[in-house]
Amino acid sequence: MAFDQEAVLRRFAQDVEDAHAELTELDQRSGDGDFGDNLRGGLRGAVLRFEKGGTSAFGALGEEFLDEVGGTSGPLLGLLFTEIAHALGSGTDSAAAFGAGAKAGLAAIQRVGEAQLGDRTLVDALAPAVEAAPQGLDAAARAAQEGADRTADLRARRGRASYVGDRAKGEPDPGAVGIALFFRAAAAVAEPDVQNLGR
């Protein structure tokens, strides 16, 4: 199955535009409130970078988030997108390659950030998605959404949210929600007949 990187980038960018207010509100509870702006700005920049040519859609995503997006999440998401771009550029442009790249991205994020499952970070959505990816991107998207939802019951042990104690409990981690949006966009493009993938 061919994997349309550009379509995923544009779908993800639109979904984040639509979810911007929610992401901002979630981050105001657990951080400094800039996650929605950072994610939206990074995606807008990635679309422009891609349109200028010279790189793949996911290559543009990785470059933009590594080079231009601040906060803790920018470089970590940049690692994820870069690993997926590498996997998709290896000659197997498919949903399976996307899953392999996501697995490499998870390893890179955990190597750099040291977050584990249960720490209330984007890893809580990404790790289940990676595990489910061999079953298809629909399964990965559902696993990411379920993982993001579970963070509402967790006390943060990493990142800025770890300083606010239980104040952030009751709502999901914004980084995990961002990962769920990403996998939902990928599934919607690769498996367009799938419905009701989450939020």
ZAMI-26827 format. One record per residue (C-alpha): residue in three letters; x, y negated, z negated. Coordinates in steps of 0.02 Angstrom, whole numbers. Layout:
REM ZAMI-26827
residu; X; Y; Z
ALA; X; Y; Z .
...
REM end
This chain:
REM ZAMI-26827
residu; X; Y; Z
MET; 0; 0; 0 .
ALA; 76; -166; 52 .
PHE; 85; -295; -85 .
ASP; 41; -474; -35 .
GLN; 154; -582; -144 .
GLU; 88; -746; -79 .
ALA; -92; -699; -113 .
VAL; -46; -649; -292 .
LEU; 47; -812; -321 .
ARG; -99; -916; -259 .
ARG; -229; -814; -355 .
PHE; -125; -824; -515 .
ALA; -101; -1011; -493 .
GLN; -289; -1037; -471 .
ASP; -332; -927; -620 .
VAL; -212; -1025; -730 .
GLU; -288; -1189; -670 .
ASP; -457; -1121; -722 .
ALA; -391; -1061; -891 .
HIS; -283; -1213; -930 .
ALA; -395; -1284; -1065 .
GLU; -411; -1115; -1151 .
LEU; -223; -1085; -1147 .
THR; -190; -1258; -1217 .
GLU; -314; -1233; -1359 .
LEU; -241; -1063; -1403 .
ASP; -66; -1135; -1408 .
GLN; -121; -1280; -1517 .
ARG; -169; -1152; -1648 .
SER; -5; -1058; -1643 .
GLY; 125; -1173; -1566 .
ASP; 149; -1349; -1502 .
GLY; 9; -1344; -1374 .
ASP; 115; -1352; -1218 .
PHE; 96; -1175; -1151 .
GLY; -50; -1216; -1036 .
ASP; 44; -1364; -962 .
ASN; 205; -1264; -943 .
LEU; 120; -1116; -858 .
ARG; 15; -1225; -744 .
GLY; 162; -1337; -701 .
GLY; 273; -1188; -665 .
LEU; 146; -1113; -548 .
ARG; 115; -1275; -457 .
GLY; 303; -1293; -435 .
ALA; 321; -1113; -377 .
VAL; 188; -1137; -243 .
LEU; 278; -1292; -178 .
ARG; 447; -1204; -184 .
PHE; 377; -1056; -87 .
GLU; 297; -1170; 42 .
LYS; 466; -1251; 76 .
GLY; 528; -1080; 131 .
GLY; 688; -984; 100 .
THR; 622; -867; -33 .
SER; 483; -743; -68 .
ALA; 332; -794; -169 .
PHE; 395; -704; -323 .
GLY; 570; -766; -291 .
ALA; 499; -941; -299 .
LEU; 409; -897; -460 .
GLY; 567; -833; -541 .
GLU; 672; -980; -486 .
GLU; 544; -1109; -540 .
PHE; 517; -1036; -713 .
LEU; 702; -1008; -745 .
ASP; 755; -1179; -680 .
GLU; 613; -1297; -721 .
VAL; 494; -1231; -855 .
GLY; 534; -1269; -1035 .
GLY; 485; -1190; -1198 .
THR; 521; -1012; -1247 .
SER; 403; -939; -1120 .
GLY; 479; -1020; -965 .
PRO; 642; -922; -959 .
LEU; 559; -762; -1017 .
LEU; 426; -770; -882 .
GLY; 564; -816; -760 .
LEU; 653; -654; -801 .
LEU; 493; -555; -771 .
PHE; 456; -636; -605 .
THR; 636; -621; -547 .
GLU; 642; -434; -585 .
ILE; 480; -407; -491 .
ALA; 547; -508; -344 .
HIS; 703; -399; -341 .
ALA; 599; -240; -345 .
LEU; 484; -299; -208 .
GLY; 633; -351; -103 .
SER; 716; -182; -115 .
GLY; 629; -120; 40 .
THR; 475; -49; -45 .
ASP; 349; -191; -42 .
SER; 212; -102; -137 .
ALA; 111; -97; -295 .
ALA; 230; 39; -359 .
ALA; 377; -78; -334 .
PHE; 282; -214; -426 .
GLY; 261; -95; -573 .
ALA; 445; -50; -570 .
GLY; 492; -233; -569 .
ALA; 377; -268; -715 .
LYS; 460; -127; -812 .
ALA; 632; -203; -779 .
GLY; 563; -373; -827 .
LEU; 498; -306; -993 .
ALA; 670; -233; -1030 .
ALA; 753; -400; -989 .
ILE; 631; -497; -1097 .
GLN; 655; -381; -1245 .
ARG; 843; -385; -1223 .
VAL; 845; -575; -1229 .
GLY; 701; -612; -1347 .
GLU; 705; -453; -1453 .
ALA; 515; -451; -1471 .
GLN; 431; -285; -1501 .
LEU; 251; -225; -1493 .
GLY; 155; -298; -1638 .
ASP; 255; -460; -1649 .
ARG; 111; -559; -1569 .
THR; 200; -612; -1411 .
LEU; 179; -587; -1225 .
VAL; 261; -416; -1249 .
ASP; 98; -356; -1329 .
ALA; 13; -375; -1159 .
LEU; 162; -336; -1047 .
ALA; 216; -172; -1127 .
PRO; 44; -88; -1112 .
ALA; 28; -152; -934 .
VAL; 196; -77; -887 .
GLU; 149; 88; -966 .
ALA; -16; 93; -870 .
ALA; 54; 31; -704 .
PRO; 89; 205; -631 .
GLN; -100; 232; -637 .
GLY; -128; 79; -528 .
LEU; -137; -109; -549 .
ASP; -317; -100; -606 .
ALA; -262; 7; -753 .
ALA; -115; -110; -786 .
ALA; -229; -263; -785 .
ARG; -350; -182; -906 .
ALA; -208; -130; -1021 .
ALA; -136; -306; -1018 .
GLN; -305; -381; -1062 .
GLU; -332; -257; -1203 .
GLY; -157; -292; -1268 .
ALA; -188; -479; -1263 .
ASP; -353; -458; -1355 .
ARG; -268; -356; -1492 .
THR; -150; -499; -1531 .
ALA; -296; -591; -1612 .
ASP; -278; -475; -1761 .
LEU; -89; -488; -1776 .
ARG; 20; -601; -1882 .
ALA; 159; -675; -1776 .
ARG; 335; -616; -1812 .
ARG; 422; -705; -1669 .
GLY; 422; -879; -1594 .
ARG; 344; -1039; -1657 .
ALA; 185; -950; -1707 .
SER; 281; -858; -1843 .
TYR; 291; -1022; -1940 .
VAL; 103; -1049; -1952 .
GLY; 61; -889; -2044 .
ASP; -119; -832; -2028 .
ARG; -180; -994; -1949 .
ALA; -165; -919; -1776 .
LYS; -257; -758; -1819 .
GLY; -428; -734; -1743 .
GLU; -378; -791; -1569 .
PRO; -260; -706; -1446 .
ASP; -82; -758; -1416 .
PRO; -75; -879; -1268 .
GLY; 79; -795; -1192 .
ALA; -8; -627; -1195 .
VAL; -162; -706; -1114 .
GLY; -49; -776; -979 .
ILE; 20; -603; -943 .
ALA; -156; -534; -933 .
LEU; -201; -668; -806 .
PHE; -48; -621; -704 .
PHE; -90; -437; -697 .
ARG; -272; -475; -661 .
ALA; -218; -580; -512 .
ALA; -105; -441; -449 .
ALA; -243; -311; -467 .
ALA; -372; -423; -384 .
VAL; -260; -441; -231 .
ALA; -195; -262; -221 .
GLU; -359; -178; -268 .
PRO; -494; -303; -217 .
ASP; -638; -183; -245 .
VAL; -603; -182; -432 .
GLN; -719; -293; -532 .
ASN; -731; -360; -710 .
LEU; -548; -355; -754 .
GLY; -563; -467; -904 .
ARG; -591; -645; -957 .
REM end
